[in-house]
Amino acid sequence: MELTVNDLSVSIGNHAIVQDVALKVTNKQFVGLIGPNGCGKSTLLKSIYKIIKPAHGEVFLSGLDVLRSSPKVVSKQLGVVGQFNELSFDFTAAEMVMMGRTPHKGLLEADHAKDHEIVREALRKVNLESYAGRSYNSLSGGEKQRVILARALAQQPQFMILDEPTNHLDIKYQLQILQIVKQLNIGLLAALHDLTLAAKYCDYLYVMKKGQVYASGKPEEVLSKELIREVFEVECEIYRNPVTQDLGIAYFHM
Ligand SMILES: Nc1ncnc2c1ncn2[C@@H]1O[C@H](COP(=O)(O)OP(=O)(O)OP(=O)(O)O)[C@@H](O)[C@H]1O
């Protein structure tokens, strides 16, 4: 399943927050969205997953016209791991994950044995199987983040959008979560702050600055010290990690 975004602009009040963005995630690619705080990454993602209405533009998930389709139709194909997940009601972790099954059910349809099995498997994948009965509100930030990922996994989507999915996670779970989503073998679009993790896991990057796409390409093509200076206003050197051969970034104090 491919994601195509054309000419997408979002304004809030009189402010143009996202301007004429075009991007593409081809079949089963892991595409990263990077850029400084406030450049419009979350706003762009929210407009793709229908939380914010764009001023203009098109979003297609293969043949599905996302902006003109109902949330129920879109959520059968598209899983979302958003940034903030506080709840006023107290659900258990398993109940939260079961919500991922909603798009696949009719109105008032009960949870079937198969749904429970899918929920158990999703919690197992994020190492929270024994937390099924725990109150979601009592979980740590990192545990909540993993429950929200499990909910998206239970949805069994064909495409996933993730807004800073490694937020709150220690290094073990940052690596584990990125590995889990990569192994899903579906199209992924993720806003990421850690540039070396983005370089390690993503097939392709879009760099945003002031609401626009500033550059795009494969990580090793895009992540130059010049681009990091222009976009993030930080001096650095790019190198190959001698142990892992991954792209490394050495930042210098300003
Ligand atoms: N509802 C709103 N009202 C006013 N301004 C908003 C609103 N939502 C977002 N903005 C502004 O739009 C800009 C882009 O915000 P957005 O959250 O998309 O950035 P981001 O790139 O995801 O940032 P971060 O990396 O800090 O999460 C920011 O300046 C933000 O203050």
PDBQT file of the ligand as one rigid body, heavy atoms in Angstrom, charges set to zero:
ROOT
HETATM    1  N1  LIG A 301      -3.801  24.432  17.437  1.00  0.00    +0.000 N 
HETATM    2  C1  LIG A 301      -2.771  25.241  17.225  1.00  0.00    +0.000 A 
HETATM    3  N2  LIG A 301      -2.873  26.579  17.390  1.00  0.00    +0.000 NA
HETATM    4  C2  LIG A 301      -1.837  27.398  17.140  1.00  0.00    +0.000 A 
HETATM    5  N3  LIG A 301      -0.643  26.990  16.720  1.00  0.00    +0.000 NA
HETATM    6  C3  LIG A 301      -0.472  25.674  16.519  1.00  0.00    +0.000 A 
HETATM    7  C4  LIG A 301      -1.516  24.727  16.754  1.00  0.00    +0.000 A 
HETATM    8  N4  LIG A 301      -1.047  23.496  16.455  1.00  0.00    +0.000 NA
HETATM    9  C5  LIG A 301       0.236  23.667  16.071  1.00  0.00    +0.000 A 
HETATM   10  N5  LIG A 301       0.571  24.975  16.103  1.00  0.00    +0.000 N 
HETATM   11  C6  LIG A 301       1.880  25.534  15.775  1.00  0.00    +0.000 C 
HETATM   12  O1  LIG A 301       2.285  24.997  14.536  1.00  0.00    +0.000 OA
HETATM   13  C7  LIG A 301       3.699  24.814  14.521  1.00  0.00    +0.000 C 
HETATM   14  C8  LIG A 301       4.007  23.393  14.120  1.00  0.00    +0.000 C 
HETATM   15  O2  LIG A 301       3.655  22.530  15.174  1.00  0.00    +0.000 OA
HETATM   16  P1  LIG A 301       3.865  20.953  15.083  1.00  0.00    +0.000 P 
HETATM   17  O3  LIG A 301       3.388  20.362  16.357  1.00  0.00    +0.000 OA
HETATM   18  O4  LIG A 301       3.290  20.455  13.832  1.00  0.00    +0.000 OA
HETATM   19  O5  LIG A 301       5.463  20.865  14.995  1.00  0.00    +0.000 OA
HETATM   20  P2  LIG A 301       6.438  19.628  15.105  1.00  0.00    +0.000 P 
HETATM   21  O6  LIG A 301       7.394  19.738  13.964  1.00  0.00    +0.000 OA
HETATM   22  O7  LIG A 301       5.672  18.360  15.237  1.00  0.00    +0.000 OA
HETATM   23  O8  LIG A 301       7.190  19.966  16.453  1.00  0.00    +0.000 OA
HETATM   24  P3  LIG A 301       7.836  19.045  17.596  1.00  0.00    +0.000 P 
HETATM   25  O9  LIG A 301       9.089  18.476  17.013  1.00  0.00    +0.000 OA
HETATM   26  O10 LIG A 301       8.131  20.053  18.670  1.00  0.00    +0.000 OA
HETATM   27  O11 LIG A 301       6.843  18.016  18.032  1.00  0.00    +0.000 OA
HETATM   28  C9  LIG A 301       4.207  25.190  15.902  1.00  0.00    +0.000 C 
HETATM   29  O12 LIG A 301       4.712  26.500  15.860  1.00  0.00    +0.000 OA
HETATM   30  C10 LIG A 301       2.957  25.116  16.764  1.00  0.00    +0.000 C 
HETATM   31  O13 LIG A 301       3.021  26.012  17.855  1.00  0.00    +0.000 OA
ENDROOT
TORSDOF 0
